[in-house]
Amino acid sequence: MTQYLISFDEGAMDHIPAGEWEDVGNDAHAVVREAVEAGVWVYGGGLERQQASIVGTDGSVTDGPYPETKEVVGGFSVVDVGSREKALRWAAKFATA
């Protein structure tokens, strides 16, 4: 199988009202449990809110890859599935949760 990275930008959950965080957490954990039970879960987690950087082979550090948008990856999951289509189905489950 092939591993796929599913990433979410830092603002992906900004629309969620404070009173719904517990339900969102429960739903997200349910999808992780489903992925574990299906044998496709590899790893996942949240990331510190900071702009992405590119480190060159010479050790140089630059903002990027798109510094004008100040993109930040807020979280990710890695699944091990047989196709991009299957990875996208899992991505939809995580996004919905």
N, C-alpha and C positions, 0 to 999 in steps of 0.2 A: 504494500500500500504506500501511499504518498502522504506526507504531512503538509497541512495547509495552515497558514497563519490567518486568523480572523482578528482584525483590529478594529477598535472603536476610537473615534476622536474624543478629546477631553470634554466636549460639550454634549455628548450623546445622551446624557441623562439629566441635563440641566432643566428640562421641562417637567420633571417629576416633582409633585408637591411633597413637602416634608412629611406629611402624614402617610404617604404611600411607600416610604422606603423599606419598611419591614416586608410588605407584600412583594415588592420588586426583588428584594434579596432572596426571599423564599422561592419565587419563580425562577430566578437565575440559578439558585442551587439545585432546583428540580431538573433544570436542563443539563447541568453538569452531571448530576446523578444518572440521568438518562444516557448521556454520552459515555459515562463510565460503564454502565450496564451493557451498552451496545459495543463496548470494546474499542471505541474510537478516540476517547479522551487521552491527550498527551499531557498538557499543562496549560495553565492560564493564570491571569492575575491582573491587578490594577497597577498603574505606573504613576510615579511622581509627576505632577503637573509642571512640565518644563518644556521649552522648545526643543525640537529635535536637532541634533548636531550630526555632522558627517566628519569622521576621522579618516584622514588620508593615510596611505601606506607610508608616507614620510612623517607621520605624526601630527600633521597640521589639522586644526579643527576649524570648521566653518559652520555657519548656520545652514540648515537645509533639511531636505533637499529643495524646498520651496520657501526661502526666507521671507519673501514678500507676504506670505499668508500666515506665517508664524504657527504652522501646524504643530499640534501636540497629540501624540497617541496617549489615550487615557487608560486603555486596557486592551487585553488580548486573550485569545484562546488558540490553542493548537490542537487540531484534530488530525487523525490518521485515517484517511478514507480513500476509496478507489478512484475518485474522479473529482474534478472541479465542481461539477453539478451537485454531488453529494456534500461537498464542503459548503457550497452556497446554501443548501437546505439547512445545514447545521447553523450557519451564520444567521439565517432568518429566524431560527428558533431562539438563538441567543439574543438577537435584536428585539424580538417580540417580548421575551421575558424581561 
